[in-house]
Amino acid sequence: MDIAADVPASPNEPFSPPPSSVLSLDFGRLKTKLETYLKPEDIGLIEAAYHFSADAHQGQFRSSGDPYISHPVAVADIISDWRLDSQALIAALLHDVMEDTHISKQEIAERFGKVSAELVDGLSKLDKVEFRSRKEAQAENFRKMLLAMANDLRVILIKLADRLHNMRTLDHVRPEKRRRIATETLDIYAPIANRLGLNTLYRELQELSFEHKYPLRFQVLSRAVKAARGNRREVVGKVLKALEERLPQWGIAADIFGREKHLFSIYRKMVEKNLSFSQVLDIYGFRVIVPDVPTCYVAIGALHSLYKPVPGKFKDYIAIPKANGYQSLHTTLIGPFGTPIEIQVRTAEMHHIADAGVASHWLYKDDEKTLTELEQRTHNWLQSLLELQHTSAEATEFLEHVKIDLFPGEVYVFTPQGKILSMPRGSTPVDFAYAVHTDIGNRCVACRINTDLMPLRTELHNGDQVEIITAAHANPNPAWLSYVRTGKARAQIRHFLKNAQNEESVALGERLLNQSLRPHGLTLGQISTFAWDRFLKDRGVKSKKDVFSEIGLGKRLPVIVARRLVQAQDQESGRPDVIKPKSISPIHISGAEGIAVQFGSCCQPIPGDPIIGVIRKGRGLEVHRHDCTSVAKIRGDRGRWVDVEWEAAHGRTFDVTLKVITREGRGVLARVASAISEADCNIQNVTMDNEQGVYISLNLTIQARDRMHLASVMRAVRRVPEVMRIGRIRSDGSFGRSM
């Protein structure tokens, strides 16, 4: 998509199409590049695609006034630097024809082949689909593009080239649109380029985004760097000369390049570390290119003998490559005048891969052995995108997960068998468990980090050895979502919880609907297929299971559904719609129903309490005490509440909050806690206030089995001499002796 494009020119446009010779000149330069690595028949097909695209875009112009065809040619020119094949080059030339012209995918397939048509389709926007918001449309377009990329990597390479050319020509669009596109590029496209190892492209996208998103900051920082060049030229020259003399003394033949840090890197460092420009000393670095891997390590020894290394700043990305395949040795030295100097040491092959990343698959096809691991890493990531797609219900959720995985910082941790896993910085053992296998993540209950038992929310660090402890009947905890870092872990946890909630809400919905049918003298089993089909068609619902789920989640009222089903059934049999009064049996609650049935935190009902069930939209059935103030307003609306009662055997404990007023004295809290423990009860939480220096108010959240158990706990606490009053906190915040 050309985001700098304009609509087709009207007769009043101030410019006219340039001569065809000018257009041919642009393609002529591209054709000369292609002749260095493609066959003549392939070039002939690419030339046909060029003319086809030029005809399709005839009369269309970019915001700059250039003919529209100049954009596809520029995109093709960029990917030709990566030596992409003829199918990709055809797709690059045609990537906007489906979106902006009348040309169909079938027509492209007939003329240029099915593969090129699929690539163009993967690059096209979903203009014909209506979305609720711009954000949703953007997310859906990203999902389509990334899934097409998972099937064929050339899709994203063409898309990145498309975005690069748009960013280079962004001066011609409105400032607000410019900032929006720059933000999108910085958030999505630059990280994808980094993840694929396209380092040169990654840096240029960052620089262009910085320039257009923060133009004033870019200009100020650019002037400051230019001024600093003169001040630091002496240091750079001195270091370069010292390196060129020292390395040959160690028998090392090397190419040495001085490099200036990119403006966006300097800006990000200033923001993250709260530094002024004058405090950022290491804006210059050096790159040392040597013949082979052993020489890389010898060169580091030579450099460390020349200048003192900064402790903790040596990084070995050769032994442990980054996830995108990047390999180099990094070190920071204290150079002349105390100036920090960053140096990267790598082989020529590593240098090529650092710039081209996965595109080096086309650049260096002959040397497949060294690229196998890189290709495998990229393949694994692309497969994880497909897995995220299956577990993410919405496009916005899918995009959120992908953005999380594009976070650049990494830590390297070990499995008990010594295998290294690369994880995003901030990852936890839960992320690690899901990275190993989804089933291990779902069954995770505890972990050992470096042989010590640690909480699952512990942040992992470089070199940690992680062992996951699982249990056969364990399930993901919703609380994990508050601290997991990887997109895979987040997507799998959400997927499991949604499925669990759906199964439970279906079962609850069946029970609620069955209860609502009883006043009509019917049960679910007596509702005819005709009545169900009529209801599903009229209400636009796919299946009975969906109806049950919506009832269980509170999205539909069971009494209304029951009435509609009975009406349809009566129409089928020719009987009048007569409601037959009949007593309604209450729904039995055990406390083990799962997340489709929830217990009100306001009144904390426990077995033995008189209770009422409230249908909450999107949350299912909430159980409250009869005297709960939060349900008083809906007692008159019979459609929003149902009769419920406790099952005889519930088999779980329930949270109850007690308020205990005691006289001040040493060891009072310990004696109260001991009394609760002796009554076979666990304390979940304790808060206390000192009232006027005489009395102590304790709020104790305990776990009780039922009212009888709670009564025995309260009797035990009353026997403590200092206790003056104890009561259960009500939903309005008061408390008393009632239970």
Beta strands, then each sheet from edge to edge (+ up, - down):
strand 1: 5-8
strand 2: 60-62
strand 3: 255-260
strand 4: 284-290
strand 5: 308-309
strand 6: 315-316
strand 7: 329-334
strand 8: 340-347
strand 9: 410-414
strand 10: 420-424
strand 11: 444-449
strand 12: 452-454
strand 13: 466-470
strand 14: 587-589
strand 15: 597-599
strand 16: 611-616
strand 17: 620-625
strand 18: 641-646
strand 19: 654-663
strand 20: 682-691
strand 21: 695-704
strand 22: 723-729
strand 23: 735-736
sheet 1: 1+ 2-
sheet 2: 3+ 4- 8- 7+ 5-
sheet 3: 3+ 4- 8- 7+ 6-
sheet 4: 9+ 10-
sheet 5: 12+ 11- 13+
sheet 6: 14+ 18+ 16- 17+ 15+
sheet 7: 20+ 21- 19+ 22- 23+
end
